[in-house]
Amino acid sequence: MNAIGFLAILLGGCAMFVQAQAVEVPWTDYFGAHYEQRPWGKSVRDPGGPGRYGYRVPGSRQPPAKWSGQGEPNELRPFLERGPVLLNVGGLGSGRDDVQTRNFLDGVRRDGGETWKRELALRVKRVAVMPGAMQRVYWQFGNEINGPRFLRNVVAWAGDVGRDREAALQKFIPLYVEYFLAPGVEAVRGVSQELHGDPERIRVMLGSLANARDPHAIRWYEALLNYSIKGGHAPTLAGRKVHEVVHALSIHYLVTAEDRGWTAMLDQLADNWMGKGGIRAIWSTEEIGVRRAQSGYGGAAALAVTARYLDWWSARGWDASRGHCFFWGSEMGPSGARAEDALGTLLDFTGHVPLRRLPAGNVGGLENYQFSAGRDDKRVVIALAGSGESPSQTTILIPAAGWSGTPRIRTLLYTPDGSRPLQVTTQRVNNEFQVSLRDPLRLSRGEAIMLLLEKN
């Protein structure tokens, strides 16, 4: 084989992980919801309900009727046509059901994981033959694997509960890897090799990290990534580290946090792990959360998460395969205050267009982000109150950055009572737009302002 032919094969085998240089894609490509499609997000986590495409352990408690039954591959067709799909492998699932946990781990110990590998392989293969599955499907190994119930149920099965959470977390890692992750990944790799001639073509995601804003949680996740697989139930992976056999990381509620410490945590994960071993993506598979949404902060939180992530991804040059976010609880909360409402307003204004990072404005010291939309005939500014009450706001200064004249501006305040327009006047002062609020405004914790600018 000549050098050109060898290079073509090499590039073809790595095609799904080629680093994109451009991020000129609609902002909605980066976002998704749980269980069903939403207008503002192209992707879905667990279409039809959690674990419907994964392995449900016999004898375990059945899911609610609305999520019952085995997901049929053809049901995925409209989801795959639109964007990425994230599927839970089942097995331990979220680890919250003690019966399911015991039944699953007992089964692996009894037959060396053969049932688990066989049943997962059957389900992965059914999906893998669907058009677009190779490019768009991830299989996720567990939900909030460091959560208290997941941790308690798995460690209790091994006969040692104890009250030392740190010790329990360390005991959890080999149980999670050797009984669940490694044999499951071995099964997925076998299907990938059979169908595509390459064990890496079907992608897997590590179980999600709860409370990713906690530095202790990040350190534990990194210890898991560095764990060397013993391979008692997955002999083909023996000696390999976890970060070598998964393609993506999954975090929860890092960017929803109201303080700005999320940046350092996300930088740490990206700097330490992106491109190391098999890892080519860091996705947030849950942001906002039920309690925040039901308290009326869903809309403000959705704007905060959207602005922060788009700004960070843009600064890194990440496309939507590397960075991604799923909103949990987007439809929950008071009407007008839901994430669904805020994201819908943003989409109605911009459409499905790229949002490009621009210099931030001066909003009385508030954390804020500015983006140009589409052909730069529209811009969006999002300002966040943060973790405390803000200073009184009377004037917002926005860099004009290439715009002439004075734009039309719509200003919306998001609070637990919903969204309401703010009365403002706008004038151009040097190279800034000065937006003056008719009534002084003091934002409270967790609230947000969105300004929608349009050229006259």
NORZI-V617497 format. One record per residue. RES is the residue in three letters. PHI is phi in radians with two decimals (* if undefined). BURIAL is + if it has 16 or more other C-alpha atoms within 10 Angstrom, else -. Layout:
<<RES | PHI | BURIAL> <RES | PHI | BURIAL>>
This chain:
<<MET | * | -> <ASN | -1.38 | -> <ALA | -1.11 | -> <ILE | -1.15 | -> <GLY | -1.10 | -> <PHE | -1.11 | -> <LEU | -1.09 | -> <ALA | -1.10 | -> <ILE | -1.15 | -> <LEU | -1.05 | -> <LEU | -1.17 | -> <GLY | -1.08 | -> <GLY | -1.18 | -> <CYS | -1.77 | -> <ALA | -1.01 | -> <MET | -1.27 | +> <PHE | -2.02 | +> <VAL | -1.08 | -> <GLN | -1.26 | -> <ALA | -1.30 | -> <GLN | -1.62 | -> <ALA | -1.90 | -> <VAL | -2.17 | +> <GLU | -1.44 | -> <VAL | -2.22 | +> <PRO | -0.97 | +> <TRP | -1.07 | +> <THR | -1.21 | +> <ASP | -1.16 | +> <TYR | -1.52 | +> <PHE | -2.18 | +> <GLY | -2.76 | +> <ALA | -2.27 | +> <HIS | -1.74 | +> <TYR | 1.37 | +> <GLU | -2.60 | -> <GLN | -1.36 | +> <ARG | -2.19 | +> <PRO | -1.03 | -> <TRP | -1.56 | +> <GLY | -2.46 | +> <LYS | -1.50 | +> <SER | -1.98 | +> <VAL | -2.44 | +> <ARG | -1.76 | +> <ASP | 0.95 | +> <PRO | -0.93 | +> <GLY | 1.42 | +> <GLY | 2.19 | +> <PRO | -1.13 | +> <GLY | 1.30 | +> <ARG | -1.19 | +> <TYR | -1.77 | +> <GLY | -1.66 | +> <TYR | -1.59 | +> <ARG | -1.66 | +> <VAL | -1.24 | +> <PRO | -1.00 | -> <GLY | 1.52 | -> <SER | -1.45 | -> <ARG | -1.11 | -> <GLN | -1.44 | -> <PRO | -1.27 | -> <PRO | -0.95 | -> <ALA | -0.94 | -> <LYS | -1.15 | -> <TRP | -1.99 | +> <SER | -1.33 | -> <GLY | 1.51 | +> <GLN | -1.60 | -> <GLY | -1.12 | +> <GLU | -1.56 | -> <PRO | -0.92 | +> <ASN | -1.10 | -> <GLU | -1.13 | -> <LEU | -1.39 | +> <ARG | -0.92 | -> <PRO | -1.15 | -> <PHE | -1.24 | +> <LEU | -1.19 | +> <GLU | -1.19 | -> <ARG | -1.70 | +> <GLY | 3.12 | +> <PRO | -1.11 | +> <VAL | -2.27 | +> <LEU | -1.94 | +> <LEU | -2.08 | +> <ASN | -1.40 | +> <VAL | -1.28 | +> <GLY | 1.40 | +> <GLY | 1.16 | +> <LEU | -1.30 | +> <GLY | 1.03 | +> <SER | -1.63 | +> <GLY | 1.14 | +> <ARG | -1.52 | +> <ASP | -1.65 | -> <ASP | -1.13 | +> <VAL | -1.15 | -> <GLN | -1.05 | +> <THR | -1.06 | +> <ARG | -1.11 | +> <ASN | -1.06 | +> <PHE | -1.14 | +> <LEU | -1.17 | +> <ASP | -1.04 | -> <GLY | -1.12 | +> <VAL | -1.13 | +> <ARG | -1.15 | -> <ARG | -1.21 | -> <ASP | -2.10 | -> <GLY | 1.24 | +> <GLY | 1.51 | +> <GLU | -1.13 | +> <THR | -1.11 | -> <TRP | -1.01 | +> <LYS | -1.17 | +> <ARG | -1.15 | -> <GLU | -1.19 | +> <LEU | -1.18 | +> <ALA | -1.04 | +> <LEU | -1.04 | +> <ARG | -1.28 | +> <VAL | -1.12 | +> <LYS | -1.14 | +> <ARG | -1.07 | -> <VAL | -1.40 | +> <ALA | -1.10 | +> <VAL | -1.45 | -> <MET | -1.26 | -> <PRO | -1.01 | -> <GLY | 1.53 | +> <ALA | -1.12 | +> <MET | -1.07 | +> <GLN | -1.46 | +> <ARG | -2.17 | +> <VAL | -1.82 | +> <TYR | -2.02 | +> <TRP | -1.87 | +> <GLN | -1.80 | +> <PHE | -1.76 | +> <GLY | 1.84 | +> <ASN | -2.05 | +> <GLU | 0.88 | +> <ILE | -1.19 | +> <ASN | -1.71 | +> <GLY | -1.17 | +> <PRO | -1.05 | -> <ARG | -1.31 | +> <PHE | -1.00 | +> <LEU | -1.07 | +> <ARG | -1.08 | +> <ASN | -1.17 | +> <VAL | -1.23 | +> <VAL | -1.18 | +> <ALA | -1.09 | +> <TRP | -1.05 | +> <ALA | -1.37 | -> <GLY | 1.56 | -> <ASP | -2.48 | -> <VAL | -1.51 | +> <GLY | 1.14 | -> <ARG | -2.01 | -> <ASP | -1.53 | -> <ARG | -1.10 | -> <GLU | -1.10 | -> <ALA | -1.14 | -> <ALA | -1.11 | +> <LEU | -1.09 | +> <GLN | -1.23 | -> <LYS | -1.22 | +> <PHE | -1.19 | +> <ILE | -0.97 | +> <PRO | -1.15 | +> <LEU | -1.15 | +> <TYR | -1.06 | +> <VAL | -1.27 | +> <GLU | -1.30 | +> <TYR | -1.66 | +> <PHE | -2.09 | +> <LEU | -1.16 | +> <ALA | -1.07 | +> <PRO | -1.11 | +> <GLY | -1.15 | +> <VAL | -1.11 | +> <GLU | -1.04 | +> <ALA | -1.12 | +> <VAL | -1.10 | +> <ARG | -1.10 | +> <GLY | -1.11 | +> <VAL | -1.12 | +> <SER | -1.08 | +> <GLN | -1.11 | -> <GLU | -1.10 | -> <LEU | -1.49 | -> <HIS | -2.09 | -> <GLY | 1.22 | -> <ASP | -2.68 | -> <PRO | -1.19 | +> <GLU | -1.67 | +> <ARG | -1.28 | +> <ILE | -1.65 | +> <ARG | -1.64 | +> <VAL | -2.16 | +> <MET | -2.10 | +> <LEU | -1.10 | +> <GLY | -0.97 | +> <SER | -1.31 | +> <LEU | -1.70 | +> <ALA | -1.28 | +> <ASN | 0.89 | +> <ALA | -1.18 | +> <ARG | -1.28 | +> <ASP | -1.45 | -> <PRO | -1.01 | -> <HIS | -1.11 | -> <ALA | -1.13 | +> <ILE | -1.10 | +> <ARG | -1.08 | -> <TRP | -1.13 | +> <TYR | -1.05 | +> <GLU | -1.18 | +> <ALA | -1.12 | -> <LEU | -1.07 | +> <LEU | -1.10 | +> <ASN | -1.60 | -> <TYR | -1.17 | +> <SER | -1.60 | +> <ILE | -1.25 | +> <LYS | -1.38 | +> <GLY | 1.47 | +> <GLY | -1.03 | -> <HIS | -1.97 | +> <ALA | -2.59 | +> <PRO | -1.06 | -> <THR | -1.25 | -> <LEU | -1.86 | +> <ALA | -0.98 | -> <GLY | 1.55 | -> <ARG | -1.54 | +> <LYS | -1.53 | +> <VAL | -0.99 | +> <HIS | -1.18 | +> <GLU | -1.55 | -> <VAL | -2.05 | +> <VAL | -2.04 | +> <HIS | -1.86 | +> <ALA | -2.66 | +> <LEU | -1.85 | +> <SER | -2.35 | +> <ILE | -2.17 | +> <HIS | -2.23 | +> <TYR | 1.07 | +> <LEU | -1.27 | +> <VAL | -1.54 | +> <THR | -1.20 | +> <ALA | -0.93 | +> <GLU | -1.36 | +> <ASP | -1.48 | +> <ARG | -1.66 | -> <GLY | -1.17 | -> <TRP | -1.05 | +> <THR | -1.06 | -> <ALA | -1.11 | -> <MET | -1.18 | +> <LEU | -1.21 | +> <ASP | -1.04 | -> <GLN | -1.08 | -> <LEU | -1.08 | +> <ALA | -1.16 | +> <ASP | -1.17 | -> <ASN | -1.44 | -> <TRP | -2.20 | +> <MET | -1.12 | +> <GLY | 1.51 | -> <LYS | -1.58 | -> <GLY | 1.06 | +> <GLY | -1.69 | +> <ILE | -1.41 | +> <ARG | -2.26 | +> <ALA | -2.70 | +> <ILE | -2.27 | +> <TRP | -1.93 | +> <SER | -1.66 | +> <THR | -1.63 | +> <GLU | -2.64 | +> <GLU | -2.39 | +> <ILE | 1.42 | +> <GLY | 1.72 | +> <VAL | -1.11 | +> <ARG | -1.10 | -> <ARG | -1.13 | +> <ALA | -1.13 | +> <GLN | -1.21 | +> <SER | -1.45 | -> <GLY | 1.70 | +> <TYR | -1.74 | +> <GLY | -1.06 | +> <GLY | -1.10 | +> <ALA | -1.11 | +> <ALA | -1.14 | +> <ALA | -1.09 | +> <LEU | -1.16 | +> <ALA | -1.09 | +> <VAL | -1.11 | +> <THR | -1.06 | +> <ALA | -1.15 | +> <ARG | -1.09 | +> <TYR | -1.14 | +> <LEU | -1.06 | +> <ASP | -1.15 | +> <TRP | -1.19 | +> <TRP | -1.05 | +> <SER | -1.11 | +> <ALA | -1.09 | -> <ARG | -1.50 | -> <GLY | 1.28 | +> <TRP | -1.50 | +> <ASP | -1.54 | +> <ALA | -1.33 | +> <SER | -1.42 | +> <ARG | -1.57 | +> <GLY | -2.02 | +> <HIS | -2.73 | +> <CYS | -2.51 | +> <PHE | -1.97 | +> <PHE | -1.57 | +> <TRP | -1.89 | +> <GLY | 1.57 | +> <SER | -1.13 | +> <GLU | -1.67 | +> <MET | -1.66 | +> <GLY | 1.91 | +> <PRO | -1.11 | +> <SER | -1.00 | +> <GLY | 1.60 | +> <ALA | -1.90 | +> <ARG | -1.43 | +> <ALA | -1.00 | +> <GLU | -0.95 | +> <ASP | -1.21 | +> <ALA | -1.17 | +> <LEU | -1.18 | +> <GLY | -1.12 | +> <THR | -1.11 | +> <LEU | -1.08 | +> <LEU | -1.15 | +> <ASP | -1.02 | -> <PHE | -1.38 | +> <THR | -1.61 | +> <GLY | 1.33 | +> <HIS | -1.47 | +> <VAL | -2.32 | +> <PRO | -1.15 | +> <LEU | -1.96 | +> <ARG | -1.75 | +> <ARG | -1.14 | +> <LEU | -2.20 | +> <PRO | -1.02 | -> <ALA | -1.23 | +> <GLY | -1.68 | +> <ASN | -2.05 | +> <VAL | -2.07 | +> <GLY | 0.98 | +> <GLY | 1.52 | -> <LEU | -1.29 | +> <GLU | -1.07 | +> <ASN | -2.63 | +> <TYR | -2.41 | +> <GLN | -2.21 | +> <PHE | -2.39 | +> <SER | -1.67 | +> <ALA | -1.99 | +> <GLY | 1.00 | +> <ARG | -1.53 | -> <ASP | 1.16 | -> <ASP | -1.63 | -> <LYS | -2.39 | +> <ARG | -2.43 | +> <VAL | -2.30 | +> <VAL | -2.12 | +> <ILE | -2.17 | +> <ALA | -2.08 | +> <LEU | -2.11 | +> <ALA | -1.28 | +> <GLY | 1.40 | +> <SER | -1.61 | -> <GLY | -2.47 | -> <GLU | -1.25 | -> <SER | -1.45 | +> <PRO | -1.09 | +> <SER | -1.12 | -> <GLN | -1.79 | +> <THR | -2.18 | +> <THR | -2.44 | +> <ILE | -2.09 | +> <LEU | -1.90 | +> <ILE | -2.10 | +> <PRO | -1.01 | +> <ALA | -1.29 | +> <ALA | 0.72 | -> <GLY | 1.71 | -> <TRP | -1.65 | -> <SER | -1.88 | -> <GLY | 1.26 | -> <THR | -2.06 | +> <PRO | -1.43 | +> <ARG | -1.35 | -> <ILE | -2.30 | +> <ARG | -1.94 | -> <THR | -2.06 | +> <LEU | -2.16 | +> <LEU | -1.82 | +> <TYR | -1.97 | +> <THR | -2.31 | +> <PRO | -1.07 | +> <ASP | -1.51 | -> <GLY | 2.02 | +> <SER | -1.88 | +> <ARG | -2.55 | -> <PRO | -1.30 | -> <LEU | -1.87 | +> <GLN | -1.40 | -> <VAL | -2.41 | +> <THR | -2.14 | -> <THR | -2.29 | +> <GLN | -2.49 | -> <ARG | -1.65 | +> <VAL | -2.18 | -> <ASN | 0.97 | -> <ASN | -1.90 | -> <GLU | -2.38 | +> <PHE | -1.68 | +> <GLN | -1.71 | +> <VAL | -1.80 | +> <SER | -1.81 | +> <LEU | -1.40 | +> <ARG | -1.09 | -> <ASP | -2.04 | -> <PRO | -0.94 | -> <LEU | -2.29 | -> <ARG | -2.13 | -> <LEU | -1.35 | +> <SER | -1.70 | +> <ARG | -0.89 | +> <GLY | 1.44 | +> <GLU | -1.58 | +> <ALA | -2.63 | +> <ILE | -2.11 | +> <MET | -2.15 | +> <LEU | -1.93 | +> <LEU | -1.96 | +> <LEU | -1.86 | +> <GLU | -2.44 | +> <LYS | -1.08 | -> <ASN | -1.34 | ->>
